[in-house]
Amino acid sequence: MSVGVKMGVMAWLFGGAVMNLGSEQHVVKWFQPLKDLEFTGMFAMSEKGHGSNVRNILTEAHYDRNTQEFIITTPCEDAQKFYIGNALQGNYAAVFAQLIIGQESKGPHCFIVPIRDAEGNLYPGVSVTDMGLKEGLNGVDNGILHFTGARTPRENLLNRFADVSAEGEYTTSIPSHNARFNAMLAALVATRLALSNQATASMKVALEIAIRYAFKRVQFGPGDGPEVPIMHYQTHQLRLMPNLATCLAVTFANRYASDMLDDDFFHKRDLVDNRSIQALASGLKAYATWENLQCLQTCRECCGGMGYMSENRLAGLKQDCDVFVTFEGDNTVLYQQVVKELLAVFGQKLGDNRVLQTLSLLQQETAEYIRTSMFAVGTESVLSASGMMKALSFREGRMLRKLAGRMIKKVGDGEDAFQAWNSCLHHTQALAKCHIQRVCLEQFVAAVDRCPSQQEKDILDKFCQLYGTHALYTDRAWYLEHGYYTPANTNELRQQLLSLCAETCQHALFIVEAFYTPRISVHAPIAGVPSTKAPWAYYPEPGTENTPMAIDVDAIRRTTPLQSKL
C-alpha cells in the first residue's frame, strides 16, 4: 500500500497537476523527466488550517518583477503545508498558494517550487519537518513544508488557465474566480479514481485471505460426524458473500469511470468541462474506501485470532487503508460534491421561476411514482435485476426531488443559502450513496451481459443479484417508510439474500482465483502461502479433503479457466 500511495503522490498528484494545470512546455520540462525518475515530486495543497476548504488556503505567492520570480511564503502556523507525501525526499513540490499581484489576491494557483537539489540539500527558504509514525502507510514519508521567502521562477506557474507576464500583468482564460478554482480541482479526478481502485484491490486481497481460510478452517459438525469448514455456516456466508459481491460491483464501476476518463484524455477534452466524471470519481472514491474499511474489519473478524496476526496481512491492510476515507478529499465532503452535481443537472430542468419549479417538482413526483412504484412493484418481481434497479432509481429520484424542494423553499423563504444547505446535509449522504450504488448495479448488469462464457455469466449474475438484494435489504426501512415495499416484499428480499449467500459461497473460490492476485501479494499463511516468519500459521490451500463443501481448486483451474480476469 505504501508503494502505491507514494507512486500516486509522484505520478498522479504531482504529475497530474503538471498534466492538467500546466502548458505543453511544462509537460516536457517536468512530466517526462518524472517518468524516468530523474527527480521525484510532491503535492502540497492541504494546510494545517485548511484541508477540504482549499479555496481559503493561506500560503501566499507574491510576484517580484525585479527578479521575475514568485516568492512563496507561509504567513502563519495555519498556513503550513501538512501531511505532504514524499516530503523527506522529494526534489520539487506542486504548491497551491494564493497568487498575490500588487495587493490583490487572484485566488489559489499552482506553482512548481524547488525543495531540494540533486544531492538532497534544501533550498533557501524551505524547511521540512518529519511528521513521524502514523497509524499506517509508514512507508510514505509525510512531512510539513514551511516557506520563508522561497523563490521559484515565473515560468514555474502552471499556467494553463492563468498567467503572469514579466511585467506582472495577470491574464486568464477563465475570468470567474469560482470557475477557475473548479478547473484547478479537476486535477484530482484521476487520483480519486486511482484511490477507488486501490481500495478495491485491498478488498480483493482481504477477501481472498478470509475466503481461503474459511474453506480450510473446520469447527463443529453434525452429531458424531466430521467437523465442517466455517464457510458452511450461514452467518459466515452472510458476512463474506455480500462483501465479495460489493467488491465485484465496485470493480466494474471503476472500469466504467476509468474508460470515461481514458476517453477524455485520448480526445484531449478538458476535465473541467466534464463535471459528471468529477462527481463520479468523488463518489466512487468515497463509496469504495468506506466499503473497503467495513470489508477489512469483517474479514479480520471472520479469521478470528489468526486475522489479528500481522503476518496474515489483514491488520496491516486495515491500518494502511484507514486514511483513505479522509485523504484526497474527506468522504463526507465528496458525497456533497456528488449531490451538488446531481442538483445542478436537476436544476437545469426546473428553471428559475419558483412557482414553475414547485409545479415541475409535483409533476415529476407524480410521474415517477407511477413509473416506478405502481408498475414496478405491481407487475414486476421485486427480486429481478430490473426490479432492483427501479427500486434504487426510485429512491435516488425521490430523495433528489425532496432535497431540491427543501432548498427551493428555504431559500425562497429568505433563509441564507449556506444555512439551508447545512440543514440538509444529512440528506446528501444517503442520496450520494444511493446514486453510486445505482451506478455500481448498472455496471454490474452490463458486465454480466458482456461476459463471453455462459458458465461464468451465470456465476456473475448470482453475485450481481446478491449485490442488489443486499443494498435494498439494508435500506428496507426507507422503502417501507415510503410505501414502496410491503412487509411481504422485504420478507422476499430476506429470503433471497439468504439463498444467494448460500449459492454464491459455492463459487467464492472461483471468484478469488479470478482476481489473479500474485501469491507474494496475498502473503498470508492462512491463505495457503507459506511463511518462514510464522510457519505455525500455515493452512494449506483448500483442496480435495473429505469434508463438507471441500472444493478442488486444481480442478477449477483445469476445467473452468476464466476468459477474463476480474
N, C-alpha and C positions, 0 to 999 in steps of 0.2 A: 504493500500500500504506500509506503514512504517513497519508493522509487517512482510509482505512478504519479503521486502528488507533486514530487519535485520536478518531474518532467513536465507536468501540467503547468507549473509555475513558469518554467522557462519557455516552453513551446506554445502553450495555449494562452497564457496570460500575457507575458512579456511579448512573445511572438505575435499573439493575436492583436495586441494593442498596435504594434507596428503595421500589421497587415490591414487592420480595419480603420485605423485613425491616421496612418501615415501616407505619404505620397509614394510613387514608384521609386524615387530616389532613396527614400527611407527603407523600402523593402530590400533594395540592392545592398545598401550600406549595413543594415542591421540584421535582416532576417536570413539572408544567405549565409553569412559567417556563423550565425547562431546554429544553423542546421549542421554545420561542420564542427560545432563546439569550439570555435576559436575563442569564444568567451561565453560566459553564462549571464543570464539576466534575472531580474526580479520584478515584481509588480507591486507598486506602492500606492494603494488607494485608501485603505482603511486607516483611520487615526484613533488615537485614544478617546477622543470625544465624539467621533462620528464613524459609525460603521455603515448601517444601511442608508443613512441620510448623507449621501455623497455630495449632494448639491451644496451643502453648507460646510464642506471641509475648510480647514483654517490655514493649511500650508499656502504660502504665497510665492509667486514668481514675478519679480519686478524686472522690467526691461531696462538695460543700461545701454543707451545709444552710443556712448563713447567707445565701449568695447564690443558692442553688438552681441551681448550675452544676456541671458536671463539669470537673475540672482535668486536662488531658491532658499527660502527662509522658513524656519519653524518658529513662529512668533510667540507661542505659549506651550505649556505642557500638553494641553489637549490636542495640539496640532502634530504631535509626534506620530510618525507612521508606525503603526502597531501590527504585530503578527506577520511580518514580511518574510515570506519563504525565500530561502537561499541567501538570507541577509549576511551570513558569516563568510560567504564565499563569492557571491556574485560580483561581476565587474560593472554592470550597468543596471539602472532601475528605470522602469516606466513610472514616473512620479506624476500623480494628479495633484494639481495646485490651482489656486485662484490666480488667474492671469491679471496682473495689475499694469495698466497703461496710464501713466500720469498718476492721477489719484482715483481712477475708475477701475472697478473690477469687471472683467469680461466673463466671469464665471469659470468653472473648472475646465482646465485644459491638460493635456498630457505631454510631458517632456521626457526625453531620454537624458538621464543625469548620470555622469560618470561617478562611480563609487570607489572602485579600486583599479590600480594599474595591473599590468600583466604579472607583476611579482607579488600581488596581493596587498599592496600598501594603499591605505585610504587616501583619497584626495582631500585637499584642504577644504574645510567647511563641512565635512561629513563625519559623523560619529555613529557607531553601531553598538548596540547593547544586546547581548545574548539573553533571550527570554527564558532559557533553562529548560528543564524537563517538563513535559506535558503529560496528559493522560495517555496519549498515544502518538503515533506518527513521529517518533523521536529520531527517525532517520532524516527528517526535514528540519533544517536549522532555521527556526523562526527567531526574528530579532526586531529591534526598534531602530528606526532611522531618525536621526536628528540633524537638521541642516542649519548651519550658521553662516550664511553668505556663500553657500556652494554655487559654483558657476557652471553654466552649460551653454554652448554656442547657440546662437539664434536659430541655426539650421536644425537644432535638435528638438524644436517644437514640432510635434506630429500635426501636420497642417492640412490634412485632407479637407477639413471643414472650416478652418480659420487660419490666418497667418498674420505675422507682424513683419513689416518691411524694415530695411536697415535704418530708416529714419524714425521708426517707432509707430508707423501708421497701422492700425488694426483693420483687417478686412475679413469678411466671412461670407460664405455662400448660403448660410442659414442665419438670417438676422435675429430670429427669435431665440432668446436665451434658453427657453424650455426645450424647443425643438433641437437646438444644438447639443444640449446636455443629453437628451434622449439618444441622439445619434452616437455620442461617445459611449454610452452604456451598452450599445449594441455589440461592442467588443467582447462582452461577457457571454454572449449566446453560446458560442461553441464550447466554452469552458463548462458552462452549466450542463450542457448535453453530455460532455465527457464525464462529468461527475455522476450523472444518472447512469451512464454505462458502467462506471467503476463501482457504484453501489450495487448494480445488478450482478456484476462479476463476483462481488463479495457474497451475495446471496447464493450464487451458484456453488461456490466453494463450501459454504456453511451447510447448505442442503445436501451436497454430496457426502460430506462427512457424517452428518446426522442420519441420513438415509442408509448409507452403507452399514453404519453401526447398528441401526435399528433392525436390519435383516440378519445381523450376526449375533447380537446380544439376546440371550434367551432368559426368560423369567416366568416362573409358574407354568401351569399347564392343566389340562383336563384330567381329573382323577389321578390315577396312577400312571398316566401316560407321560411322554417326554415333555420337557419344558418347551415353550414356543417362543419364537422371536417377538420382541416387544412391538414390532410393526403389526403384529397380529391383533393388537388391542385397538378398539375403536377410538379411544381417547388419543392414542398416538397418531392415528390416521387423521383425526380432526385437527391436530396441532400442526402436522407437517405438510399434508397434501394441499390445503389452501395456500400455504406459502409457496409451494412449488408452482402452483397454478399462477399465482401473482407474479412470480419470477419470470415465467414464460410470457405473461401478458405485457409486462414492462419491457421485456426484451424486444418484442415485436413493435411496441410503441416507440422505443428508442430507434429502431431501424427506420421506421416511418419518418420520424423527425430528422434523423441523420440524412436520409435520402433527400428531404426537402432542403436541408442546409447545403448538402453537396450540390444540388441543382442550382441553388442561388450562387454559390461560389463559381461553379462551372460557367454560368452565363453572366458572371460579373455583376450581379444585382446587389445593390446596397442593402445591407441588413436593416439599416434604419428605416427603409421603406416596407419592411416585412414585419409588422408588429405581431402578426399571428404566430410566426415562428419564435419570436422573442417570448411571447406568453407561453407557448407550448413548452419551450425549453425550461422556462422557470417552473412551470407546473410539474413537469416530469422530474426535474431535479428534486423538488420538494417531496413529491409522492414517493419516488424511488428511494431516497435517502431515509425517509421515515419508515417505509416498509422494510428496508434493509435492517434498521435497528431492531424492529419488532421481530423480524425473522431470526436475527442472530441470537437474541435472547431466548426465543423459543427453541432453537437448535441446541443452545447451551443446556437448557433445562432437560431437553429430550435425551441428552447424553449423560445426564447425572453427574457424578463426581468426575468422570473421565472428561466431560466437556469443560470442566473447570481447570484442567491442566494446561499450562502454556504450550506444551509440546503438541497438543491437539488443535491448536490454531484458533479456536473459537473465541477464547478470551482476548487474544491479541487483535482479532478482527473487530470485536466489539470496541476495544479501546481506540483502534485506528479510525474506525468509521463514525464514532460519536460526533466528531467535529463537522462531519459532512452536512449536518442539518442546520448549521449556522454559518459556515463559510461559503464564499461565492454567493452570498445573499441568504439572510435568515429565512427559513422556510415559511414562517408565518407571513412575512412581508412579501415573499414571492407569490404566495397564494393570492394576496391582494392585487398583485400585478396582473395575474391571470384574470381576476374578476373585473378589473378596470378595463381590460381589453374586451371582455365579453359585454360590459356595459357600453363601451364606445361603439361597438358594432351594432348592438341593440338600439342605442340612442339614435343612430343614423336613420333607423326605420321609423322613429317616433316623431321627429321634427322638433321644433322649438315651442309651439303653442301648447300651453299647459292643458287646456280643455281637450284639444285633439290628442294629446299624449294620454290623458286619462281614458278617453273613449277607445283609443287604439289598444291600451292595455286590457280593457274589459273585453274587447272583441277577440284579442289573441288568447286571453284566458279561456273564453268560451270555446273557441275553435280547437285549442289544444286539448281541452277536457274531452271534447267529442272524439278527436282523432286518437288520443292515447288511452283515455280511461275507459270509456264505454265499450269501444270496439276491441281494444287490445285485450282487456280483461274478459269481456263478454264472449268473444268469438275465437280467441286465440289462447293457447295454453300459456300460462304464466311461466312455465318451465322451459319453453323453447328459447332458442337463441334470439329470435326476433322479438319474442315477448319480453325477454330480459332487457334487450336494447331499448325497447319502447318504454320500459319502466324507468331506466336511467335517464332517458331523454325527457320523460315527463317530469321527473324530479328536478333535473337541471333547468328546464324551461320554467317550471313553477317557481323555483327559488329565484331565478333571474328576474322574472316579472315582478315578484314580490319586492325584491331589493330595489328595482328601478322605481316601483310605485312609492316605496317608502322615501327614497331620496327625492323624488319629484315633490312629494307632499311636504317634507321637512324644509326643503329649500324654498318651495313656493310659499310656505308659511313664515318665511323670514329667518329661518334658522341658518346659522353660519355653516358653509359647506363642509368645513373641517369637522365641526361638531356633529353634523348629520352623518358624515362618513364614519366617524368614530363610534357612533351609537349603533352602527350596522355591521361592525367588524366581525362579530360572532357569526353573522350570516355568510360573510365572504369565505370563511374557511370551509364550511360544508359545501358551498356551491363550487368552489375551485376543485375540491377533491372529487365531487361527483362528475364534474366536467372531464377531469383526467381519467377517471375510471371508465367513462363512456368511450373516450378515445382509445384506451387500452383494450376494451372489449371489441370495439370496431376493428382494430388492427389484428386482434387475435382471430376473429372470424375470418378476416381477409387472408391471414396466414394459413388457416386451415384449408380454405378454398384453393390456395396456391400449391398446397402440398402435393407432390407428384406421386407418392405411394399411397395406395388406399389403406394399407395396414397402418401406416404412420398417421394418415389423416384421421382414421377412427380413434387412435390414441389421443392425438392432439385435440380432437373435438371433445373428448371427455374432460380434458383439463380446461378447455375453453368454457364448457358448461359449468364446471366447478368454480371457475373464477367469477362468472356472472352470478351464480347462485349464492356464493359466499358473500359477495358485495351486497346483494339485495337482502339477504337474510340478516346480515349485520345491521342494516338500517331499516329493518322491518317496522320498528316503532313509528318512523316517519311516514311510511306508506299506509300504515293502519290509521294514524292520526289524520291523514289527508284523504282517507276513504278510497285510496287506490287499490289496496289489498283488503280482503276479508280475513278473519282468523283462519278460515279454511285454506286460503291461499298461502298464508305463512306456514301453515302446517305442511302443505305440499312442498314448500321450499325446504323446510327442515328435513323432511324425508328424503328429498332429492340430494341434499347436502350429505347426509349420512351415506346414502347409496353411492354417490360419486366418489367420496373419500375412500370407500372400500374398493371400488373398481379401479380408481387411479393408482392406488398404492401397489397394485399388481404390476404396474408399468413404471414405477418410480425409478428403479434401477436402469431401465431402458432410457429414461429421460436424462438422468445424470450422466450416463455413458455418452449421450449425445452432446453434452457440454464440451467434451474433449479437453477437459482441464488437465494439463500436464501433472503427472504424479508428484513432481517436485514442488508444484504449487499447492496441491492438496495437502501433502506433507504429513497429515495426521496419522499416527499409528492405528487409531481406532477405525480408520477408513481403509485399512489394509496396506498402508505404506510403512515399511519397516523403519525404525529409528534406532540409531546407536545410543542416543541420549536417554531414551525411555523404552528399552526392549520389552519391559513388563507390560506396556500399554498396547502392545500389538494385537490386533484382531485380524485374522486373515479375511480376504475379500469374501463376500457371500458367494457360496458355490452350490454344490450338489448334496449338502448334508441332508440326512434323512429326518428333517424336521418340517412341521407345517410351514407353508409359504416359502420354503427354500427355493431359490431361483438360480438356474445355471447361467451365470453371466457369460461364460465362454460360449455357450450355445447361442446366446443373444448376439454376440459378436459374429459368430459364424453364419447364422441363418438370417438375421434381420439387420444388415448394416444400414445405417441411416444414409439416405441420399443427400441430406442437407444437415450440416452441423447446426445445433441450436446455440 
